Amino acid sequence: MFKNIPENKKKLLWALLAFLVLVAAALIFSVSRKGSGSSEEWTSEDYTGGMAAVVSFYNGTIASQETWEIQKDANREIDQIFVEEGDTVTTGQQLFSYKTSDTALQIQQAEIELKGYDSEITDANAQISLLSKMRSSASAEEKLDLDSQIRQYQSSIQQAELNKKIKQAEIDEMKKTSDNAVVTSTMNGIVKTISTSSEEGSTSPFMTILSSGDLWVKGVVDEENVWNLYEGMPVLVHSRADETKVWNGTITRIDTDSTVSNSSGYSDTGSDMQASKYNFYVTLDTDEKLLLGQHVYIEPLMDDLAGEEVYEDTEDTSEEVSEEGAEEDSSEVAP
């Protein structure tokens, strides 16, 4: 390759070629490292313009702190549904109704039976009155037989009175059910879900209403990072649409008792390992200009006390070093 070049220049060219190969390898390695970064890791400079230390940002959604799950009466059929998923509802607004045609027929039948008990009591009293008149002119033996018949009619009256009370209670309950055929909202909110399942014995709510009152942030963290969070930890909540919008908040609950589905199969650190995920909740200092269902980023903040301790230790060390350096300098200058 370098046949006609003097030996001393050959060595110089080989050294230069080796140096260029090393530089090229370093550039390739640097580019590959930058390209493998996780989409779920950001630097604080991206939002706050501060230090460039890598901080995890967790995905979050603005959710309602209060949820009303409406269970369907298993003994009744739905007649009409007056709202749809996503509708905004107010207190007192009709949500759905039950069928009442069967109940009306049952009430009519019960009222007929109630009148039958009244007639039974009236007839029994008439027989007791007649037997009592007959008893006044009867012999001693006949009186015993008449007394037995009177007691039977009296017992029938007592049973009819009891049956009458039971039937009246049934009628009152059916009328109450009929009057409450329409279910109305007890809060201002948004219709989150309406069940279409007709399976018997289902425990899922028929309808779910999310309150439009106080909001909080529902975040997701994987098993690798869940222990880095704690209840009471301060956080910043960043808008995905506008990086200038930031809200202060505090983690008030970490739900490690149940996992959430992991559709992506990736952990928060971007690794390919399957990881269980958990919900955690952030209470905001203010929810102004936040929308229910809005997607945000959650940035955990370092504990202020821990930061002060680190700063004080560093400052003390620097003072000790400076004092030792001063003593060494003075010893060198001294004759």
Buried (B, 14 or more C-beta within 10 A) or exposed (E): EEEEEEEEEEEEEEEEEEEEEEEEEEEEEEEEEEEEEBEBEBBBEBBBEEEEEEBBBBBBBBBBBEBBEBEBEEEBEBEEBBBEEEBEBEEEBBBBBBEBEEBEEBBEEBBEEBEBBEEBBEBBEEBBEBBEEEBEEBEEEEBEEBBEBBEBBEEBBEBBEEBBEEBBEBBEEBBEBBEEBBBBBBBBBBBBBBBEEEEEEEEEBBBBBBBBEEBBBBBBBBBBBBEEBEEEBBBBBBBEEEEEEBBEBBBBEBEEEEBBEBEEEBBBBEEEEEBEBBBBBBBBEEBEEBEBBBEBBBBBBEEEEEEEEEEEEEEEEEEEEEEEEEEEEEEEEEE
